[in-house]
Amino acid sequence: MQARILGSLAVVVVGLLPTIAGGPVFAALMAVLGVVGYREFTVVSKNLPTAPRVPPSGYPAIAFLAGAGLFAWPLPVVAAIGAAAVFVPVVALFRHALTAGAAEGWALAVTGSFYLGLPVLAAIELRAFHGTVDAAWLGDLNRLTAAAWDGHPRGLAWVIMAILVTWIADTAAFLVGRQIGRRPIASRVSPKKTIEGALGGLLGGMLVAIAVDVGLGLGLGPLVAGLVGIGLTIVSQLGDLGESFLKRQAGVKDSGNLIPGHGGLLDRIDALLFVFPSAWFLAWLLDGPGAR
């Protein structure tokens, strides 16, 4: 338990300061998380029944997608990066055309590139959302931590919303599921996750979204903020189950041992991999395309 608590504190400290700073500092953090996550993804994939050979093409793809978010590259450039993430690994595997599992390796390389790369792009874009918030202290904090770049307090508020909804909903689901959970939600994927726990997570996610909206001054209103919280909680639970599905297929308990008491990085950010793109979409939908 002590290792788990220390691991949680380390994750918060390492992630909090770059998130507040924004700009290239946050982009660098997300790029590192994406690259480390891709490595764990490929290591886990090697335990699949077909033992596929997964090319390392995801590393540059994730780095370029991080650059696309930081420098706001136009859509054709992003599309070109996506296309390269598809054709580069298959070219790398041409010499293994007669080797069993090569096609699976191509599919996994593409999947891993987008599984990690799109959330990296989405998080950086979300953090750079224009606009203000009603909480003056958040703007002051931005000015203190940002260097030669715009602090984007509204983008920071959206990122905090996404992270807190994910973490608190997960905690609420765990606590409720442990106390009153009876009916498994997906027994073949994750036997310990229950319907009761998922409903507790939905309630927790809704309440924290409303609290963040009020505390950070996003101005969404209780109804919209509550719906945002419910939506983000649902996709966070799907993200958690998605990584559990991969580990179940590979026959492993954790994606790695990077974080004491928690396992690998993917074990900690699996829900956020689905939440960040969803939060980016919701922010774009509610704030308008001109916000970024």
Secondary structure, 3 states (H helix, E strand, C coil): CHHHHHHHHHHHHHHHHHHHHCHHHHHHHHHHHHHHHHHHHHHHHCCCCCCCCCCCCHHHHHHHHHHHHHCCCCHHHHHHHHHHHHHHHHHHCHHHCCCCCHHHHHHHHHHHHHHHHHHHHHHHHHHCCCCCCCCHHHHHHHHHHCCCCCCCHHHHHHHHHHHHHHHHHHHHHHHHHHHHCCCECCCCCCCCCEHHHHHHHHHHHHHHHHHHHHHHCCCCCHHHHHHHHHHHHHHHHHHHHHHHHHHHHHCCCCCCCCECCCECHHHHHCCHHHHHHHHHHHHHHHHCHHHC
